[in-house]
C-alpha cells in the first residue's frame, strides 16, 4: 500500500506522512534501529478474525537486541516493556494518553490518528482536531506524551500490526480501583471513548470524543 493509494481510497480525509511537517507536533521519526527481526516475529502472530489484541509485554520481542536499544536510547535506561497491538480496526473509536512517550514500529502499513492533549476541554475533544498519518512497514516513531492516540487503523483487509514500547507497567491493571480520575483506566493510561463507541463505554470508559468517528477505508 502506498500513501497515494490510501489517499485515493479516502478522498475526504487529509492523510499525512510522518515526513510531513505536521507530524512534528505529535512525534518524531526514529532511525538507526534494525527493525527487521522484530518485524519478522510480529508477522508470525496469528491475527484474530475480527477486533484487535494488545499485549503490553511480549517476551518474544523483549529478548531481542532492539528492545535493549529502545530501553537505552528512547527511555533513558528506565525499565521498558515492548509489546504488540495487532488485528483489525478501521475507526478512531477513542483517544488515550500516557505521561510518557510511546515508541511504535509499523510491522505492517498502518494509520495513526493523533491529536493534542492541549485540545482537550473539560475532558472532551472533537475529532476534527485530529490529524491522520500513514506509516509504511518498517517505520519507527516516537509518539510524544502530549499526543492523544489509540489503536492503529488498518489499510488492508489482512489487518495491522504495530510494536508498542512504553515504560514498564503501563497499561496493566490499577492497584486502586476505581481511580479518582474516571478517565484513568490502567496504570499510566488515561482514555476517553468516542460517544458512538458503545462497547468501550460499556466497559466503563468515559465518553469524551465528539464529532465524526473517523473511518479509514482500506483494500
N, C-alpha and C positions, 0 to 999 in steps of 0.2 A: 504494500500500500504506500502510495506517495501522498505528500501533503496536498498536492494539486488534486488528486483523486478524491480525497476526503472533503476538500473544499467544494468540489463539484457535487458531491452527494449531499452536502449541507449548505446550500447557497444562501440561506437566511442567517447563518452563523459566521461571525468573523473568527477564523481559526488561524492562530499564530504558530510559528515555530519557536523553539527555545533559543534560537539565534536572533530573533527579533528583539528590539529594544524593550518591548512591552514586558518581556519575561523578567527583566532586571529588578522590578519591584517585588517580585514573588520568589525569586530563587536565582541560582547560578548553575551553569553547566560545569561539570567536573571532567577533567581529563587526566591522563597519565595512569589510569587504572586498567588492568587487564580483566575485562568482564566476561571473557569467553567461557571460562569454566563454570561460573555461577549461572550463566545463561543456559549452558548445556544441562545443568542439573535442574534448572527451572523447567526446561522443556520436557523433562522426564516425568513431571507431575501429571496425573490423570485429572482432567478438568471435569467438574460436575456438569450434568446435562443442563442445569439452569441455576441461576444465582451465583454468588461468589463466596470464596473461602478466604479467610485471613488467618495466618499463623504468625503470631508475634515473634516467635523464635524457632528457627529451623536448624537443628544440628548439622544437617547436610550442607547448609550454607556456612555456618559458623566455624566449621573446621577448615575452611579454605583460607588461603593467604590473603585474599581480598577483604575478608572480614577483619583481619588484623589491621590491614591498611586503613579501612574505614574507621576503625576504633581510634587509631593513632592520628590520622590526618584530618578526619571530619569531626570527631568528637573529643579531640584533645586528650586521648587515653582514658576517658571515662568508660566504665563498663557499658558495653553496647550489645544490643540484640539485632540479629539480622533475620528477618522473616520474609513471608511471601503472601501477596494478595493475588488471587487468580480466579478465573471463572468467566462469568458473563454479567455485564452491566452496560446499559445504554443511557441512563438518566443521571442527572446531577444528584437528586434524591436527598442530599444533606450536605452540611459543612461541619467539619471537625477541625480542631486545632490543638497544638501542644505548646508547652513552654520551652520547646527546643526545636531545632531544625530537624528535618527528616530527609534521609537520603533515599532516592529512588533509582532503580536500574530497570529500564524497559526490556523485559525478556521477549516481549512482542511489541509491535507497533501499538500505540495506545494514545488515549486522550486524557489530559489532566484539566479539570475545571477548577480555577483558582480565584480567590477574592481576598481582599484585605480585611484583617481584623478591625482595623480602624473604621471600616464602613459599617460595623455593627452599631445599631442604635436601639438601646433598650432591649438587647438580646435578639434583635431581628435584623435581617438583611434581605434586600430584593435581589433576585437572581440577575437583574440587569447590571449589577455591579461586578459580575464575574467576567473573567476572560478565559478563553479556551485555547489550550496549547496541544500541539501534536508532538509526540515523542516517537522517534523511529527506534526500531530494535537496536539495543546496544547503547543507547544514550543513558548517561548517568547525570543526575542533577541533585542539588541540594535545594529543598523547599524550605523557605525561611519559617521561623516560629511565628512570624507576623502574618503568615498566609493561611487562609481558610482553604481546606481541600477535603476530598473524600475519596471513595473508591474510584479507581480509573474507569474510563469507558472504553469498550472495545471498538475497533474499526473493522473487524472481520468477524464473521459468524462463528469462527472457531473459538473466539474469546480473547481474553487478555491475560498477561502475566506481568507482575511488577514486584521486584525485590524491594523490601521496605526495611531500612535500618534506622533505629531510634535508640535513645538511652535505655538501658536495661530496666525492665519492669513496666515500660509504657504499654498501655492497652491491656494490662492484666487487671483482674478484679480488685475493686476497692476493699480496703480493710474495714472502713466505716461506711455503712450504707443505711439509709440514703445519705448522700453528701449534702452539705449545707447549700451548695450551689447546685440547683437542679440540672444545669447543663453538664456538670461533671459526671461522666458516665463510667469511666475507667481511670486507672492511675495515669496521670499526665494526659488525659484525653477529655476534652470538652466537646460537645456535639449538639447541633440543632438540626431537626429534620425539616424537609420541605413539607409545607402544610398539606400536600396531596399524598404524602408517603404514609399511608395508614399503618403498614406493618411496623415501621420504626416507631411511630408514635405509640402503637400498642405495646411496644417493649419498654415504654417509659421515657423515650427520647422527647424532649421538649420541641414543639413545632416553632420554627423561627425563620425559615426561608420562605419568602413570598415570591410572587411573580411566576413566570413560566418555569416549569420543571424541565430544564434544558435536556433535550434528547439528541443524541448523536446517531446519525444513520450511517451504518457501515455496509459492507457487502460480503 
